[in-house]
């Protein structure tokens, strides 16, 4: 018995001696991301309602089965996010208080390097009036080939701050009485939705000074059928969806917004069954001619933020629904990811990320963390 034990121990010692020496790990050991992200990488804005001061922007590869979580940057208190397509930079609009949730307030746009995810600069918003609400893609936008970053303010007076992001300098603030959000418009400008169902458009010069202001006639009913404030763009046309499942396209290619003919997603029978959109980021597109919309039947007042058990696919040329499918779990937000193998990323009502092929087949499901709330999804467009 002793001899057998000695033999086993000796064998283990010899086996250990035969193993190559493990190289010493250097500390700190920090990996870098590519300066140009692959087309399958997605930004998920985690609002983190459990601890708003610790929100984040998560970078995830939705085509990966392992090592899908690529990194994250901080995004404090109802943050907004944009990726530059012309610079190696990421931008986060965020708000801090000197004692966590109380104390002196600081509003800032923080600038991060895409490869290292290190902070490289910031622009302070001295009026401390950045709009604080659940993350919305259209509360901060880049225009004019990403030279200018626009930030929506609400105190409750509404305005837009114009930042020369290359110079990291706040240039101006333009008032928007009765209007909200930022929709890139024309050569160097933006539009906003107004309380009477109209849209105002502002153009500005390189110093951030307003050069023109145009207003449309009301093109939707705020009382009878309001539109959601998170459209999707195909080219220079923004597609808004209404509470009653109507599509309102607006041509924003010039300084004067041009509302285009409205069309409906639902038939008369489906309208009688109260089929309506629901969720947070409700509509997306394939950057060609196809819209994806989260839908649910038996809608009622207040169900527009509950998410939906169905996703409808509509063609913008024929103005008809061409396909419907049911996701594995009810959808809450969605974003189309273009590329060689197009995919649809869906935040479900359990706050997990589901990834579908174009035909609606579920490819994979991802958890971005136990308390993550990826309400807004940003793909490379």
C-alpha positions in Angstrom: 0.0 0.0 0.0 2.8 2.4 0.9 4.8 1.5 -2.2 1.8 2.1 -4.4 1.2 5.5 -2.8 4.9 6.4 -3.2 4.7 5.4 -6.9 1.6 7.7 -7.4 3.2 10.6 -5.7 6.4 10.2 -7.6 4.4 10.1 -10.9 2.7 13.3 -10.0 6.0 15.0 -9.2 7.5 13.9 -12.5 4.4 15.0 -14.4 4.5 18.4 -12.7 8.2 18.7 -13.5 7.5 18.0 -17.2 4.9 20.8 -17.5 6.2 24.0 -19.2 6.7 26.9 -16.8 3.7 29.3 -16.8 4.8 32.8 -17.9 4.5 35.5 -15.3 1.5 37.7 -15.9 2.2 41.3 -16.1 0.2 43.6 -13.9 -1.7 45.7 -14.9 -2.7 43.7 -18.0 -5.1 45.8 -20.1 -6.3 44.7 -23.5 -7.2 47.1 -26.3 -10.1 47.1 -28.6 -9.7 47.8 -32.3 -10.0 51.4 -33.3 -12.6 50.4 -35.9 -15.2 48.2 -34.3 -16.6 45.2 -36.3 -20.1 45.7 -37.7 -21.5 43.1 -35.4 -20.6 45.1 -32.3 -23.5 46.8 -30.5 -23.7 49.5 -27.9 -26.3 48.8 -25.1 -27.1 51.7 -22.9 -27.7 50.3 -19.4 -29.9 52.7 -17.5 -29.4 50.7 -14.3 -32.5 51.9 -12.4 -31.2 50.0 -9.3 -28.3 52.5 -9.1 -28.6 55.4 -11.5 -25.3 56.9 -10.7 -23.6 53.7 -12.0 -25.2 53.3 -15.4 -22.9 52.3 -18.3 -22.6 51.8 -22.0 -21.9 48.1 -22.7 -20.0 47.1 -25.9 -21.1 43.6 -27.0 -20.5 41.4 -30.0 -23.9 40.0 -30.9 -22.4 37.5 -33.3 -20.2 35.8 -30.6 -21.1 32.8 -28.6 -18.2 33.3 -26.2 -16.3 36.5 -25.1 -19.2 38.6 -26.3 -18.8 41.2 -23.6 -16.1 43.5 -25.0 -16.1 46.3 -22.4 -18.0 49.2 -20.9 -17.7 52.9 -20.1 -19.5 54.8 -17.3 -22.7 56.6 -18.0 -24.1 58.3 -14.9 -27.7 59.3 -14.2 -30.0 59.1 -17.3 -27.0 59.3 -19.7 -27.1 59.7 -23.5 -24.6 58.2 -25.9 -23.1 58.6 -29.4 -20.3 56.9 -31.4 -18.3 59.0 -33.8 -18.1 57.6 -37.3 -15.2 60.0 -38.2 -13.1 59.9 -35.0 -11.8 57.2 -32.7 -14.2 58.6 -30.0 -17.2 57.8 -27.9 -19.4 60.4 -26.3 -21.5 60.2 -23.1 -23.7 63.0 -21.8 -24.0 62.5 -18.1 -24.8 64.1 -14.8 -23.0 63.9 -11.4 -23.7 65.2 -7.9 -20.9 65.9 -5.5 -22.3 63.6 -2.9 -23.6 60.9 -5.1 -27.3 61.6 -5.3 -27.2 65.1 -3.7 -24.9 68.1 -3.7 -23.5 70.3 -6.4 -24.6 69.2 -9.9 -22.3 68.8 -12.8 -23.5 68.2 -16.4 -20.8 67.1 -18.8 -20.1 65.4 -22.1 -17.4 62.8 -21.5 -15.1 61.8 -24.3 -13.6 58.3 -24.5 -11.0 56.6 -26.8 -12.6 53.7 -28.6 -9.5 51.5 -28.5 -8.6 51.9 -24.8 -12.0 53.1 -23.4 -10.0 55.7 -21.5 -11.4 59.2 -20.9 -9.6 61.7 -23.2 -11.6 64.8 -22.5 -14.8 66.5 -21.5 -17.0 69.4 -22.2 -18.8 70.9 -19.1 -22.4 72.2 -19.6 -22.4 75.1 -17.2 -26.1 75.8 -17.1 -26.8 72.3 -15.5 -29.9 71.9 -17.6 -29.2 68.7 -19.5 -32.5 66.8 -19.9 -32.7 64.0 -17.3 -35.1 61.1 -18.4 -34.9 57.5 -19.5 -32.2 57.2 -22.1 -33.3 58.3 -25.6 -31.1 58.1 -28.7 -32.5 61.5 -29.9 -31.5 63.4 -26.8 -28.0 63.7 -28.1 -26.9 63.6 -31.8 -24.0 64.3 -34.1 -24.4 66.4 -37.2 -22.3 67.8 -40.1 -20.0 64.8 -40.5 -19.7 64.5 -36.7 -18.2 67.9 -36.2 -21.0 69.1 -33.9 -22.5 67.3 -31.0 -26.0 68.5 -30.0 -27.4 67.9 -26.5 -31.0 68.3 -25.5 -31.8 70.4 -22.4 -35.0 70.4 -20.3 -35.5 72.4 -17.1 -38.5 72.4 -18.1 -37.6 75.1 -20.6 -36.2 73.2 -23.6 -33.1 74.0 -25.6 -30.2 72.5 -27.5 -26.6 73.0 -26.7 -24.2 73.0 -29.6 -20.7 71.7 -29.1 -17.8 71.9 -31.5 -16.6 68.4 -30.6 -13.3 68.6 -32.5 -12.4 71.7 -30.4 -14.1 70.3 -27.3 -15.9 73.7 -26.9 -19.4 74.7 -26.1 -20.5 77.2 -28.7 -24.1 78.2 -28.1 -27.5 77.2 -26.8 -30.7 77.5 -29.0 -34.1 77.8 -27.3 -36.8 75.4 -28.4 -40.0 76.6 -26.6 -42.6 73.8 -26.7 -40.5 71.4 -28.8 -38.3 68.4 -27.9 -35.6 66.0 -29.1 -33.0 66.3 -31.8 -33.4 64.9 -35.3 -30.5 65.6 -37.6 -31.7 67.7 -40.5 -30.2 69.3 -43.6 -26.5 70.2 -44.0 -25.9 71.5 -40.5 -29.0 71.4 -38.3 -31.7 69.6 -36.4 -35.5 69.3 -36.1 -37.7 68.9 -33.0 -41.2 67.8 -32.4 -43.6 70.4 -31.1 -46.6 70.2 -28.8 -49.1 71.1 -31.5 -48.1 68.2 -33.8 -45.8 70.3 -35.9 -42.0 70.2 -36.4 -39.5 73.0 -36.1 -36.1 72.9 -38.0 -33.0 74.9 -37.0 -29.9 75.4 -39.2 -26.7 77.0 -37.7 -23.3 78.2 -38.8 -19.9 77.0 -37.8 -19.9 79.2 -34.7 -23.2 77.6 -33.6 -25.3 80.6 -34.4 -28.8 80.0 -35.7 -29.1 80.9 -39.4 -32.6 79.7 -40.3 -35.8 78.5 -38.6 -38.5 76.6 -40.4 -41.8 75.3 -39.1 -44.1 72.7 -40.6 -47.9 72.6 -40.4 -49.1 70.1 -37.7 -48.9 66.6 -39.4 -50.2 64.4 -36.6 -52.7 64.7 -33.8 -51.2 65.0 -30.3 -54.6 64.2 -28.8 -56.0 61.5 -31.0 -52.9 59.7 -32.2 -49.5 60.9 -30.8 -46.3 59.6 -32.3 -43.4 58.1 -30.4 -40.3 60.3 -30.2 -37.8 57.7 -31.2 -38.0 57.3 -35.0 -35.7 55.3 -37.3 -33.8 56.8 -40.2 -33.5 55.4 -43.7 -31.1 57.7 -45.5 -32.4 61.2 -44.7 -36.0 60.2 -44.0 -37.1 59.7 -40.4 -39.9 57.1 -39.9 -42.1 57.9 -36.8 -44.6 55.3 -35.6 -47.8 56.5 -33.8 -49.7 55.0 -30.9 -52.3 53.6 -33.3 -49.7 51.9 -35.6 -49.5 54.6 -38.3 -46.2 55.4 -40.0 -45.4 59.1 -40.4 -42.3 59.6 -42.7 -40.6 63.0 -42.7 -38.0 64.0 -45.2 -35.2 65.7 -43.3 -32.7 66.1 -46.1 -33.1 69.9 -46.3 -33.6 72.8 -44.0 -37.4 72.5 -44.4 -38.8 69.3 -43.0 -41.2 67.6 -45.4 -43.9 65.3 -43.9 -44.6 62.6 -46.4 -47.9 60.6 -46.8 -48.9 58.7 -43.7 -49.7 55.0 -44.0 -50.9 52.3 -41.5 -49.4 49.1 -40.3 -52.8 47.6 -39.4 -55.8 46.5 -41.4 -59.3 47.5 -40.4 -59.7 44.1 -38.7 -56.4 44.5 -36.8 -57.3 48.0 -35.7 -60.5 46.6 -34.3 -58.4 44.1 -32.3 -56.4 47.0 -31.0 -53.0 46.0 -32.4 -50.6 48.7 -31.4 -46.8 49.4 -30.9 -45.4 49.0 -27.5 -42.0 49.1 -25.8 -39.2 51.7 -25.5 -37.1 51.6 -28.7 -40.0 50.4 -30.8 -38.9 50.8 -34.4 -35.8 50.1 -36.4 -34.8 49.4 -40.0 -32.4 47.5 -42.3 -31.0 50.8 -43.8 -32.7 49.9 -47.1 -36.5 49.6 -47.3 -37.6 47.5 -44.3 -39.0 48.5 -40.9 -39.3 46.4 -37.8 -41.9 47.3 -35.2 -42.8 45.8 -31.8 -46.5 45.1 -31.7 -49.1 43.8 -29.3 -52.9 43.1 -29.5 -55.6 44.2 -27.1 -53.9 47.5 -26.4 -55.3 50.0 -23.8 -54.3 53.4 -22.5 -51.0 52.9 -20.8 -50.0 49.6 -22.6 -47.6 51.5 -25.0 -44.6 50.9 -22.7 -45.2 47.2 -21.8 -43.4 45.7 -24.7 -44.9 43.4 -27.3 -45.2 39.7 -28.1 -44.9 40.2 -31.9 -42.5 41.9 -34.3 -44.0 43.1 -37.6 -41.9 43.7 -40.7 -43.0 46.3 -43.2 -41.8 47.4 -46.6 -41.5 51.2 -47.0 -42.0 51.0 -50.8 -45.2 49.0 -50.8 -46.3 50.4 -47.4 -47.4 47.0 -46.3 -46.6 44.5 -43.6 -44.8 41.7 -45.3 -44.0 39.4 -42.4 -44.7 38.8 -38.7 -43.0 36.7 -36.1 -43.1 36.1 -32.4 -39.9 36.5 -30.5 -39.1 33.9 -27.8 -39.8 36.5 -25.1 -41.8 39.7 -25.4 -39.7 42.5 -26.9 -39.0 45.9 -25.3 -36.4 47.5 -27.5 -34.9 46.5 -30.9 -32.1 47.5 -33.2 -31.1 46.2 -36.6 -27.4 45.4 -37.2 -26.4 45.5 -40.9 -23.6 43.7 -42.5 -22.8 40.4 -44.3 -25.0 38.5 -41.9 -27.7 41.0 -40.8 -29.2 40.5 -37.4 -31.9 41.9 -35.2 -30.9 42.7 -31.6 -33.9 42.7 -29.2 -33.9 43.6 -25.5 -36.7 41.4 -24.1 -38.9 42.4 -21.1 -36.6 40.4 -18.8 -33.8 42.7 -19.8 -31.8 40.0 -21.6 -30.5 40.5 -25.2 -32.0 38.2 -27.8 -30.3 38.0 -31.3 -32.4 37.0 -34.3 -31.6 36.3 -37.9 -33.5 38.3 -40.6 -36.0 35.4 -40.9 -36.9 35.6 -37.2 -34.9 32.6 -36.1 -33.4 33.0 -32.6 -29.6 32.8 -32.8 -28.5 33.4 -29.2 -29.5 35.0 -25.9 -27.1 37.1 -23.9 -27.1 38.4 -20.3 -25.3 41.7 -19.9 -25.3 41.5 -16.1 -27.6 40.6 -13.3 -29.0 44.2 -12.9 -28.3 45.4 -16.5 -31.2 47.3 -18.2 -30.2 47.7 -21.9 -33.0 50.0 -22.8 -31.4 51.8 -25.8 -29.4 49.9 -28.4 -27.0 51.6 -30.8 -25.6 49.9 -33.9 -23.1 51.1 -36.5 -25.2 52.9 -39.1 
